[in-house]
Amino acid sequence: MHSVPGGRTRESGIGLVETMIATVLIMVGLMAVLGLFAASMVHNQAYGDLTSRATTYGQTKMEALLALQFTDATTNTTVWPYAANGTGLCGNLGANAMCGGVDPANPVTLGPFVDYLDYQGMPTTVTTQVGGDLVWRYMRQWMIQADASTNLKTITVRTTARRTVGSVAAPFVVLVGFKSRP
């Protein structure tokens, strides 16, 4: 042990005051990061939930359309059970012709080529309101395009969630499938 003048030994190590100051500084830094972490967790959970539901609902519509006959021109897939007052796969489309559309700002309601789902994924109408709020949470739109040979149809389904997460645009999913003439 080394001695210092006056008969006292030299102190070494970290004192209680230094430890308390370091702890306070770490706590302030962690609190700042914790706020960012909580906000990102909420955003990611909500966006992931909306996107995965939109994917599931889009796949359901794609399967319904792919199950139709290539030349179907009457099946209405917006209702269950299917009715015979729709457009099916647009019948015998001409070369490079298309029907329907996937623009969320201008849904093609004639046909119909759009349907709406509530928060549970059940079909609903766009005009149904509860407490002043529209009931639909997801909009599914589809478009059928024939190729130049008219032996192949490209089916595009877009599912858009109505709810946004923060300032980010509402999530959407676009699925593309092909149907060939038998």
MDTraj code that builds the backbone (N, CA, C; nanometers):
import mdtraj as md
import numpy as np

residues = "MET HIS SER VAL PRO GLY GLY ARG THR ARG GLU SER GLY ILE GLY LEU VAL GLU THR MET ILE ALA THR VAL LEU ILE MET VAL GLY LEU MET ALA VAL LEU GLY LEU PHE ALA ALA SER MET VAL HIS ASN GLN ALA TYR GLY ASP LEU THR SER ARG ALA THR THR TYR GLY GLN THR LYS MET GLU ALA LEU LEU ALA LEU GLN PHE THR ASP ALA THR THR ASN THR THR VAL TRP PRO TYR ALA ALA ASN GLY THR GLY LEU CYS GLY ASN LEU GLY ALA ASN ALA MET CYS GLY GLY VAL ASP PRO ALA ASN PRO VAL THR LEU GLY PRO PHE VAL ASP TYR LEU ASP TYR GLN GLY MET PRO THR THR VAL THR THR GLN VAL GLY GLY ASP LEU VAL TRP ARG TYR MET ARG GLN TRP MET ILE GLN ALA ASP ALA SER THR ASN LEU LYS THR ILE THR VAL ARG THR THR ALA ARG ARG THR VAL GLY SER VAL ALA ALA PRO PHE VAL VAL LEU VAL GLY PHE LYS SER ARG PRO".split()
xyz = np.array([
    [0.0833, -0.1154, 0.0000],
    [0.0000, 0.0000, 0.0000],
    [0.0891, 0.1234, 0.0000],
    [0.0530, 0.2189, -0.0820],
    [0.1295, 0.3431, -0.0895],
    [0.0720, 0.4419, 0.0100],
    [0.1586, 0.5128, 0.0702],
    [0.1093, 0.6137, 0.1646],
    [0.1312, 0.7527, 0.1072],
    [0.0494, 0.8418, 0.1488],
    [0.0595, 0.9811, 0.1059],
    [0.1020, 1.0633, 0.2268],
    [0.1555, 1.1819, 0.2019],
    [0.1960, 1.2640, 0.3162],
    [0.0788, 1.2905, 0.4093],
    [0.0972, 1.2906, 0.5297],
    [-0.0056, 1.3142, 0.6300],
    [-0.0588, 1.1850, 0.6861],
    [-0.0081, 1.0695, 0.6432],
    [-0.0468, 0.9432, 0.7005],
    [-0.1726, 0.8805, 0.6441],
    [-0.2334, 0.9383, 0.5425],
    [-0.3545, 0.8774, 0.4857],
    [-0.3175, 0.7953, 0.3636],
    [-0.3963, 0.6936, 0.3364],
    [-0.3736, 0.6115, 0.2168],
    [-0.4487, 0.6737, 0.0990],
    [-0.3970, 0.6494, -0.0199],
    [-0.4595, 0.7030, -0.1405],
    [-0.5856, 0.6235, -0.1712],
    [-0.6948, 0.6945, -0.2037],
    [-0.8197, 0.6271, -0.2375],
    [-0.8169, 0.5894, -0.3848],
    [-0.8772, 0.4779, -0.4181],
    [-0.8870, 0.4368, -0.5586],
    [-1.0250, 0.3780, -0.5815],
    [-1.0689, 0.3743, -0.7119],
    [-1.2006, 0.3213, -0.7437],
    [-1.2994, 0.4329, -0.7733],
    [-1.4243, 0.3929, -0.7882],
    [-1.5302, 0.4874, -0.8225],
    [-1.6162, 0.5081, -0.6994],
    [-1.6469, 0.6331, -0.6742],
    [-1.7268, 0.6657, -0.5578],
    [-1.8759, 0.6605, -0.5879],
    [-1.9550, 0.6755, -0.4854],
    [-2.0999, 0.6700, -0.4966],
    [-2.1539, 0.7841, -0.5824],
    [-2.0988, 0.9016, -0.5711],
    [-2.1461, 1.0174, -0.6480],
    [-2.1236, 0.9948, -0.7970],
    [-2.0057, 0.9470, -0.8337],
    [-1.9778, 0.9202, -0.9748],
    [-2.0712, 0.8135, -1.0300],
    [-2.1003, 0.7114, -0.9513],
    [-2.1908, 0.6040, -0.9937],
    [-2.3316, 0.6573, -1.0154],
    [-2.3775, 0.7426, -0.9259],
    [-2.5114, 0.8002, -0.9392],
    [-2.5214, 0.8882, -1.0638],
    [-2.4199, 0.9678, -1.0921],
    [-2.4200, 1.0539, -1.2110],
    [-2.4232, 0.9681, -1.3376],
    [-2.3435, 0.8645, -1.3422],
    [-2.3415, 0.7759, -1.4590],
    [-2.4768, 0.7072, -1.4775],
    [-2.5381, 0.6654, -1.3678],
    [-2.6694, 0.6000, -1.3755],
    [-2.7749, 0.6957, -1.4299],
    [-2.7739, 0.8198, -1.3842],
    [-2.8708, 0.9193, -1.4322],
    [-2.8509, 0.9452, -1.5814],
    [-2.7275, 0.9575, -1.6254],
    [-2.7011, 0.9804, -1.7681],
    [-2.7489, 0.8626, -1.8537],
    [-2.7264, 0.7435, -1.8087],
    [-2.7723, 0.6253, -1.8830],
    [-2.9248, 0.6209, -1.8869],
    [-2.9886, 0.6532, -1.7751],
    [-3.1358, 0.6523, -1.7706],
    [-3.1941, 0.7543, -1.8680],
    [-3.1367, 0.8729, -1.8758],
    [-3.1854, 0.9757, -1.9683],
    [-3.1721, 0.9261, -2.1120],
    [-3.0602, 0.8675, -2.1461],
    [-3.0405, 0.8136, -2.2810],
    [-3.1367, 0.7011, -2.3130],
    [-3.1589, 0.6115, -2.2190],
    [-3.2510, 0.4999, -2.2418],
    [-3.3947, 0.5471, -2.2572],
    [-3.4341, 0.6481, -2.1816],
    [-3.5710, 0.7002, -2.1937],
    [-3.5947, 0.7597, -2.3325],
    [-3.4953, 0.8281, -2.3864],
    [-3.5092, 0.8856, -2.5207],
    [-3.5248, 0.7748, -2.6248],
    [-3.4457, 0.6714, -2.6141],
    [-3.4526, 0.5605, -2.7094],
    [-3.5799, 0.4787, -2.6884],
    [-3.6268, 0.4663, -2.5663],
    [-3.7468, 0.3884, -2.5372],
    [-3.8694, 0.4467, -2.6070],
    [-3.8807, 0.5791, -2.6119],
    [-3.9919, 0.6425, -2.6826],
    [-3.9912, 0.6080, -2.8305],
    [-3.8757, 0.6108, -2.8930],
    [-3.8647, 0.5734, -3.0345],
    [-3.8985, 0.4261, -3.0546],
    [-3.8515, 0.3427, -2.9656],
    [-3.8775, 0.1994, -2.9763],
    [-4.0270, 0.1699, -2.9655],
    [-4.0949, 0.2342, -2.8721],
    [-4.2388, 0.2115, -2.8549],
    [-4.3164, 0.2568, -2.9778],
    [-4.2816, 0.3730, -3.0321],
    [-4.3515, 0.4231, -3.1514],
    [-4.3300, 0.3301, -3.2703],
    [-4.2091, 0.2828, -3.2896],
    [-4.1831, 0.1932, -3.4034],
    [-4.2526, 0.0592, -3.3850],
    [-4.2626, 0.0115, -3.2629],
    [-4.3319, -0.1150, -3.2381],
    [-4.4796, -0.1055, -3.2736],
    [-4.5441, 0.0020, -3.2329],
    [-4.6862, 0.0211, -3.2626],
    [-4.7069, 0.0320, -3.4132],
    [-4.6226, 0.1097, -3.4802],
    [-4.6343, 0.1281, -3.6252],
    [-4.6150, -0.0047, -3.6986],
    [-4.5121, -0.0779, -3.6648],
    [-4.4845, -0.2045, -3.7334],
    [-4.5942, -0.3069, -3.7097],
    [-4.6479, -0.3135, -3.5892],
    [-4.7538, -0.4104, -3.5609],
    [-4.8778, -0.3785, -3.6413],
    [-4.9188, -0.2523, -3.6408],
    [-5.0402, -0.2137, -3.7123],
    [-5.0230, -0.2318, -3.8626],
    [-4.9106, -0.1877, -3.9171],
    [-4.8881, -0.1990, -4.0609],
    [-4.8787, -0.3455, -4.1019],
    [-4.8118, -0.4258, -4.0220],
    [-4.8012, -0.5687, -4.0524],
    [-4.9353, -0.6386, -4.0474],
    [-5.0184, -0.6026, -3.9504],
    [-5.1514, -0.6627, -3.9399],
    [-5.2365, -0.6267, -4.0612],
    [-5.2377, -0.4996, -4.0983],
    [-5.3178, -0.4560, -4.2133],
    [-5.2694, -0.5208, -4.3426],
    [-5.1391, -0.5273, -4.3613],
    [-5.0845, -0.5831, -4.4847],
    [-5.1088, -0.7330, -4.4939],
    [-5.0931, -0.8061, -4.3847],
    [-5.1160, -0.9508, -4.3912],
    [-5.2629, -0.9828, -4.4152],
    [-5.3527, -0.9045, -4.3565],
    [-5.4956, -0.9249, -4.3838],
    [-5.5276, -0.8920, -4.5295],
    [-5.4708, -0.7836, -4.5808],
    [-5.4933, -0.7472, -4.7209],
    [-5.4431, -0.8576, -4.8139],
    [-5.3315, -0.9187, -4.7806],
    [-5.2785, -1.0286, -4.8618],
    [-5.3735, -1.1476, -4.8597],
    [-5.4221, -1.1829, -4.7435],
    [-5.5149, -1.2960, -4.7317],
    [-5.6424, -1.2705, -4.8100],
    [-5.6995, -1.1515, -4.7963],
    [-5.8238, -1.1201, -4.8664],
    [-5.8022, -1.1136, -5.0175],
    [-5.6870, -1.0650, -5.0607],
    [-5.6552, -1.0629, -5.2033],
    [-5.6396, -1.2030, -5.2598],
    [-5.5755, -1.2920, -5.1849],
    [-5.5600, -1.4306, -5.2295],
    [-5.6947, -1.5000, -5.2401],
    [-5.7844, -1.4699, -5.1487],
    [-5.9182, -1.5295, -5.1538],
    [-5.9901, -1.4885, -5.2816],
    [-5.9827, -1.3601, -5.3172],
    [-6.0470, -1.3125, -5.4403],
    [-5.9794, -1.3737, -5.5628],
    [-5.8470, -1.3830, -5.5613],
    [-5.7748, -1.4420, -5.6745],
    [-5.8171, -1.5870, -5.6942],
    [-5.8280, -1.6630, -5.5864],
    [-5.8705, -1.8031, -5.5970],
    [-6.0118, -1.8133, -5.6526],
    [-6.1010, -1.7230, -5.6104],
    [-6.2386, -1.7250, -5.6619],
    [-6.2405, -1.6975, -5.8118],
    [-6.1602, -1.6033, -5.8575],
    [-6.1571, -1.5709, -6.0002],
    [-6.0909, -1.6814, -6.0822],
    [-5.9840, -1.7399, -6.0299],
    [-5.9160, -1.8474, -6.1031],
    [-6.0006, -1.9739, -6.1107],
    [-6.0953, -1.9903, -6.0199],
    [-6.1814, -2.1094, -6.0210],
    [-6.2900, -2.1012, -6.1282],
    [-6.3122, -1.9838, -6.1864],
    [-6.4156, -1.9682, -6.2889],
    [-6.3692, -2.0260, -6.4226],
    [-6.4661, -2.0561, -6.5089],
    [-6.4338, -2.1008, -6.6445],
    [-6.3688, -1.9859, -6.7213],
    [-6.2834, -2.0182, -6.8169],
    [-6.2099, -1.9178, -6.8932],
    [-6.3028, -1.8188, -6.9634],
    [-6.4164, -1.8665, -7.0119],
    [-6.5086, -1.7807, -7.0876],
    [-6.6279, -1.7333, -7.0043],
    [-6.6228, -1.7487, -6.8726],
    [-6.7338, -1.7076, -6.7857],
    [-6.7607, -1.5580, -6.8009],
    [-6.8860, -1.5249, -6.8247],
    [-6.9241, -1.3844, -6.8416],
    [-7.0406, -1.3447, -6.7521],
    [-7.0812, -1.4316, -6.6590],
    [-7.2014, -1.4011, -6.5807],
    [-7.1852, -1.4140, -6.4297],
    [-7.0822, -1.4783, -6.3807],
    [-7.0708, -1.5024, -6.2369],
    [-7.0358, -1.3738, -6.1623],
    [-7.1092, -1.3476, -6.0557],
    [-7.0843, -1.2323, -5.9697],
    [-7.0114, -1.2823, -5.8457],
    [-6.8820, -1.2536, -5.8347],
    [-6.8028, -1.3018, -5.7213],
    [-6.8018, -1.2039, -5.6044],
    [-6.8829, -1.0991, -5.6113],
    [-6.8884, -1.0047, -5.4988],
    [-6.9865, -1.0491, -5.3921],
    [-7.0646, -1.1518, -5.4199],
    [-7.1622, -1.2033, -5.3234],
    [-7.1379, -1.3521, -5.3022],
    [-7.1855, -1.4030, -5.1888],
    [-7.1778, -1.5466, -5.1618],
    [-7.3140, -1.5940, -5.1185],
    [-7.3672, -1.6984, -5.1743],
    [-7.3125, -1.7748, -5.2873],
    [-7.3140, -1.6911, -5.4144],
    [-7.2274, -1.7281, -5.5085],
    [-7.2150, -1.6524, -5.6327],
    [-7.3483, -1.6445, -5.7052],
    [-7.3730, -1.5299, -5.7653],
    [-7.4953, -1.5080, -5.8427],
    [-7.4591, -1.5015, -5.9913],
    [-7.5603, -1.5043, -6.0759],
    [-7.5384, -1.5024, -6.2208],
    [-7.5632, -1.3636, -6.2788],
    [-7.5370, -1.2591, -6.2013],
    [-7.5594, -1.1234, -6.2504],
    [-7.4309, -1.0411, -6.2526],
    [-7.3190, -1.1063, -6.2798],
    [-7.1906, -1.0369, -6.2799],
    [-7.1210, -1.0437, -6.4135],
    [-6.9889, -1.0381, -6.4082],
    [-6.9094, -1.0388, -6.5304],
    [-6.8131, -1.1557, -6.5386],
    [-6.7977, -1.2320, -6.4302],
    [-6.7062, -1.3457, -6.4322],
    [-6.5669, -1.3043, -6.4726],
    [-6.5149, -1.3706, -6.5774],
    [-6.3837, -1.3361, -6.6323],
    [-6.3980, -1.2596, -6.7633],
    [-6.5078, -1.1885, -6.7783],
    [-6.5338, -1.1003, -6.8931],
    [-6.5564, -1.1757, -7.0236],
    [-6.5913, -1.3021, -7.0169],
    [-6.6252, -1.3777, -7.1380],
    [-6.5090, -1.3899, -7.2338],
    [-6.5385, -1.3839, -7.3627],
    [-6.4358, -1.3928, -7.4672],
    [-6.3832, -1.2532, -7.4982],
    [-6.2782, -1.2144, -7.4313],
    [-6.2175, -1.0839, -7.4558],
    [-6.1424, -1.0857, -7.5880],
    [-6.1406, -0.9728, -7.6559],
    [-6.0627, -0.9604, -7.7779],
    [-5.9146, -0.9488, -7.7462],
    [-5.8333, -0.9503, -7.8496],
    [-5.6882, -0.9414, -7.8327],
    [-5.6514, -0.8127, -7.7595],
    [-5.5715, -0.8262, -7.6567],
    [-5.5216, -0.7150, -7.5750],
    [-5.6324, -0.6318, -7.5100],
    [-5.7519, -0.6858, -7.4997],
    [-5.8630, -0.6141, -7.4358],
    [-5.8575, -0.6351, -7.2846],
    [-5.9243, -0.5475, -7.2124],
    [-5.9292, -0.5609, -7.0670],
    [-6.0638, -0.5138, -7.0149],
    [-6.0962, -0.5585, -6.8946],
    [-6.2158, -0.5115, -6.8260],
    [-6.1820, -0.4988, -6.6782],
    [-6.2518, -0.4110, -6.6103],
    [-6.2240, -0.3864, -6.4692],
    [-6.1155, -0.2826, -6.4528],
    [-6.0641, -0.2721, -6.3324],
    [-5.9584, -0.1769, -6.3034],
    [-5.9135, -0.1873, -6.1594],
    [-5.7932, -0.1372, -6.1317],
    [-5.7375, -0.1454, -5.9968],
    [-5.6920, -0.0092, -5.9439],
    [-5.7509, 0.0977, -5.9934],
    [-5.7194, 0.2316, -5.9443],
    [-5.8047, 0.2592, -5.8203],
    [-5.7431, 0.2718, -5.7013],
    [-5.8227, 0.2904, -5.5796],
    [-5.8991, 0.4224, -5.5766],
    [-5.8549, 0.5207, -5.6526],
    [-5.9257, 0.6485, -5.6558],
    [-6.0512, 0.6411, -5.7424],
    [-6.0546, 0.5461, -5.8361],
    [-6.1682, 0.5318, -5.9280],
    [-6.2089, 0.3852, -5.9400],
    [-6.2696, 0.3272, -5.8378],
    [-6.3090, 0.1863, -5.8480],
    [-6.4155, 0.1658, -5.9553],
    [-6.3989, 0.0589, -6.0328],
    [-6.4942, 0.0260, -6.1393],
    [-6.6113, -0.0474, -6.0757],
    [-6.7191, 0.0259, -6.0494],
    [-6.8349, -0.0332, -5.9821],
    [-6.9307, -0.0984, -6.0802],
    [-6.9227, -0.0622, -6.2079],
    [-7.0064, -0.1287, -6.3075],
    [-6.9429, -0.2625, -6.3390],
    [-7.0151, -0.3650, -6.3340],
    [-6.9596, -0.4970, -6.3627],
    [-7.0025, -0.6010, -6.2635],
    [-6.9741, -0.5995, -6.1454],
    [-6.8855, -0.5137, -6.0670],
    [-6.7435, -0.5697, -6.0636],
    [-6.6473, -0.4824, -6.0464],
    [-6.5070, -0.5213, -6.0356],
    [-6.4466, -0.4720, -5.9052],
    [-6.5323, -0.4512, -5.8050],
    [-6.4869, -0.4072, -5.6735],
    [-6.5819, -0.4648, -5.5692],
    [-6.5258, -0.5039, -5.4563],
    [-6.6090, -0.5395, -5.3417],
    [-6.5406, -0.4903, -5.2152],
    [-6.6172, -0.4851, -5.1076],
    [-6.5705, -0.4265, -4.9827],
    [-6.5870, -0.5274, -4.8700],
    [-6.4905, -0.5269, -4.7773],
    [-6.4926, -0.6188, -4.6637],
    [-6.4898, -0.5386, -4.5344],
    [-6.5556, -0.5921, -4.4299],
    [-6.5515, -0.5255, -4.2997],
    [-6.4250, -0.5675, -4.2255],
    [-6.4135, -0.5282, -4.0992],
    [-6.2919, -0.5566, -4.0233],
    [-6.2682, -0.7055, -4.0009],
    [-6.3718, -0.7881, -4.0162],
    [-6.3577, -0.9331, -4.0012],
    [-6.3383, -1.0038, -4.1344],
    [-6.3366, -0.9289, -4.2438],
    [-6.3200, -0.9890, -4.3751],
    [-6.4495, -1.0357, -4.4381],
    [-6.5616, -0.9950, -4.3826],
    [-6.6922, -1.0326, -4.4374],
    [-6.7366, -0.9281, -4.5392],
    [-6.7977, -0.9718, -4.6511],
    [-6.8436, -0.8756, -4.7524],
    [-6.9448, -0.7773, -4.6944],
    [-6.9349, -0.6529, -4.7373],
    [-7.0263, -0.5480, -4.6949],
    [-7.0457, -0.4509, -4.8108],
    [-7.1352, -0.3561, -4.7958],
    [-7.1562, -0.2566, -4.9008],
    [-7.0891, -0.1266, -4.8613],
    [-7.0549, -0.0465, -4.9589],
    [-6.9846, 0.0794, -4.9328],
    [-7.0736, 0.1803, -4.8621],
    [-7.2050, 0.1685, -4.8754],
    [-7.2942, 0.2677, -4.8160],
    [-7.3349, 0.2349, -4.6735],
    [-7.3015, 0.1174, -4.6238],
    [-7.3387, 0.0804, -4.4879],
    [-7.2588, 0.1646, -4.3895],
    [-7.3299, 0.2330, -4.2991],
    [-7.2625, 0.3171, -4.2015],
    [-7.3099, 0.2842, -4.0606],
    [-7.2165, 0.2867, -3.9679],
    [-7.2481, 0.2671, -3.8272],
    [-7.1855, 0.3837, -3.7516],
    [-7.2676, 0.4630, -3.6862],
    [-7.2155, 0.5769, -3.6109],
    [-7.1454, 0.6797, -3.6984],
    [-7.1874, 0.6915, -3.8241],
    [-7.1264, 0.7885, -3.9140],
    [-6.9996, 0.7410, -3.9815],
    [-6.9540, 0.6211, -3.9501],
    [-6.8310, 0.5685, -4.0084],
    [-6.8655, 0.4582, -4.1067],
    [-6.7965, 0.4559, -4.2187],
    [-6.8173, 0.3473, -4.3141],
    [-6.7747, 0.2153, -4.2516],
    [-6.8464, 0.1097, -4.2812],
    [-6.8170, -0.0205, -4.2230],
    [-6.6993, -0.0874, -4.2928],
    [-6.6819, -0.0633, -4.4221],
    [-6.5778, -0.1371, -4.4933],
    [-6.4381, -0.0945, -4.4484],
    [-6.3497, -0.1939, -4.4401],
    [-6.2115, -0.1705, -4.4007],
    [-6.1135, -0.2058, -4.5121],
    [-6.1565, -0.2918, -4.6043],
    [-6.0710, -0.3347, -4.7150],
    [-6.1496, -0.3263, -4.8451],
    [-6.0847, -0.2759, -4.9501],
    [-6.1453, -0.2692, -5.0823],
    [-6.0650, -0.3608, -5.1744],
    [-6.1359, -0.4534, -5.2397],
    [-6.0716, -0.5428, -5.3366],
    [-6.1172, -0.5029, -5.4765],
    [-6.0218, -0.4806, -5.5646],
    [-6.0509, -0.4466, -5.7035],
    [-5.9801, -0.5477, -5.7924],
    [-6.0384, -0.5740, -5.9082],
    [-5.9718, -0.6661, -5.9990],
    [-5.9883, -0.6223, -6.1430],
    [-5.8939, -0.6707, -6.2235],
    [-5.8904, -0.6372, -6.3647],
    [-5.8517, -0.7637, -6.4416],
    [-5.9174, -0.7858, -6.5547],
    [-5.8901, -0.9012, -6.6402],
    [-5.8362, -0.8476, -6.7727],
    [-5.7221, -0.8995, -6.8176],
    [-5.6633, -0.8588, -6.9449],
    [-5.6358, -0.9827, -7.0289],
    [-5.6692, -0.9750, -7.1568],
    [-5.6377, -1.0839, -7.2500],
    [-5.5065, -1.0506, -7.3206],
    [-5.4315, -1.1547, -7.3555],
    [-5.3095, -1.1302, -7.4315],
    [-5.3434, -1.1214, -7.5808],
    [-5.2419, -1.1072, -7.6635],
    [-5.2634, -1.0906, -7.8077],
    [-5.3262, -1.2140, -7.8716],
    [-5.3000, -1.3324, -7.8160],
    [-5.3546, -1.4557, -7.8748],
    [-5.4941, -1.4883, -7.8215],
    [-5.5402, -1.4179, -7.7219],
    [-5.6673, -1.4400, -7.6504],
    [-5.6749, -1.5771, -7.5839],
    [-5.5624, -1.6439, -7.5668],
    [-5.5589, -1.7740, -7.5003],
    [-5.5099, -1.7646, -7.3561],
    [-5.4752, -1.6458, -7.3129],
    [-5.4240, -1.6264, -7.1773],
    [-5.4832, -1.4974, -7.1210],
    [-5.5338, -1.5063, -6.9999],
    [-5.5862, -1.3883, -6.9313],
    [-5.5000, -1.3609, -6.8086],
    [-5.4668, -1.2350, -6.7911],
    [-5.3939, -1.1911, -6.6729],
    [-5.4954, -1.1313, -6.5765],
    [-5.4982, -1.1844, -6.4562],
    [-5.5919, -1.1379, -6.3537],
    [-5.5112, -1.0621, -6.2489],
    [-5.5458, -0.9371, -6.2278],
    [-5.4788, -0.8535, -6.1289],
    [-5.5792, -0.8192, -6.0197],
    [-5.5419, -0.8456, -5.8946],
    [-5.6274, -0.8146, -5.7795],
    [-5.5502, -0.7199, -5.6883],
    [-5.6113, -0.6068, -5.6573],
    [-5.5513, -0.5104, -5.5635],
    [-5.6416, -0.5012, -5.4412],
    [-5.5835, -0.5214, -5.3236],
    [-5.6563, -0.5080, -5.1975],
    [-5.5953, -0.3910, -5.1215],
    [-5.6784, -0.2937, -5.0878],
    [-5.6329, -0.1732, -5.0192],
    [-5.7024, -0.1633, -4.8842],
    [-5.6239, -0.1410, -4.7795],
    [-5.6808, -0.1171, -4.6466],
    [-5.7252, 0.0283, -4.6396],
    [-5.8376, 0.0544, -4.5767],
    [-5.8877, 0.1915, -4.5658],
    [-5.8125, 0.2689, -4.4594],
    [-5.7720, 0.2012, -4.3551],
    [-5.7058, 0.2684, -4.2433],
    [-5.5585, 0.2919, -4.2742],
    [-5.5104, 0.4071, -4.2373],
    [-5.3688, 0.4366, -4.2519],
    [-5.3021, 0.4232, -4.1163],
    [-5.1710, 0.4154, -4.1175],
    [-5.0936, 0.4070, -3.9946],
    [-5.0071, 0.5316, -3.9880],
    [-5.0426, 0.6233, -3.9006],
    [-4.9684, 0.7482, -3.8911],
    [-4.9832, 0.8283, -4.0191],
    [-4.8721, 0.8812, -4.0677],
    [-4.8753, 0.9620, -4.1894],
    [-4.8470, 0.8791, -4.3139],
    [-4.8293, 0.7498, -4.2972],
    [-4.8001, 0.6613, -4.4095],
    [-4.9300, 0.6310, -4.4841],
    [-4.9206, 0.6161, -4.6160],
    [-5.0388, 0.5828, -4.6961],
    [-5.0933, 0.4467, -4.6547],
    [-5.2202, 0.4256, -4.6816],
    [-5.2845, 0.2988, -4.6469],
    [-5.2137, 0.1844, -4.7185],
    [-5.1881, 0.0749, -4.6486],
    [-5.1199, -0.0370, -4.7131],
    [-5.2084, -0.1048, -4.8168],
    [-5.1449, -0.1574, -4.9203],
    [-5.2172, -0.2302, -5.0236],
    [-5.1310, -0.3450, -5.0738],
    [-5.1962, -0.4421, -5.1357],
    [-5.1286, -0.5588, -5.1916],
    [-5.1822, -0.5793, -5.3322],
    [-5.0944, -0.6059, -5.4279],
    [-5.1344, -0.6351, -5.5654],
    [-5.0888, -0.7766, -5.5981],
    [-5.1840, -0.8602, -5.6390],
    [-5.1546, -0.9980, -5.6776],
    [-5.1869, -1.0157, -5.8255],
    [-5.1061, -1.0944, -5.8946],
    [-5.1269, -1.1198, -6.0370],
    [-5.1298, -1.2701, -6.0591],
    [-5.2311, -1.3158, -6.1337],
    [-5.2435, -1.4571, -6.1679],
    [-5.2757, -1.4713, -6.3156],
    [-5.2601, -1.5922, -6.3670],
    [-5.2851, -1.6178, -6.5086],
    [-5.3848, -1.7313, -6.5238],
    [-5.4709, -1.7184, -6.6224],
    [-5.5695, -1.8222, -6.6537],
    [-5.5577, -1.8490, -6.8036],
    [-5.5375, -1.9765, -6.8395],
    [-5.5232, -2.0096, -6.9815],
    [-5.6461, -2.0829, -7.0319],
    [-5.6671, -2.0718, -7.1612],
    [-5.7792, -2.1401, -7.2249],
    [-5.7517, -2.2904, -7.2182],
    [-5.8527, -2.3696, -7.1799],
    [-5.8295, -2.5148, -7.1686],
    [-5.8069, -2.5793, -7.3041],
])
top = md.Topology()
chain = top.add_chain()
for i, resn in enumerate(residues, 1):
    res = top.add_residue(resn, chain, resSeq=i)
    for name in ("N", "CA", "C"):
        top.add_atom(name, md.element.get_by_symbol(name[0]), res)
traj = md.Trajectory(xyz[None], top)
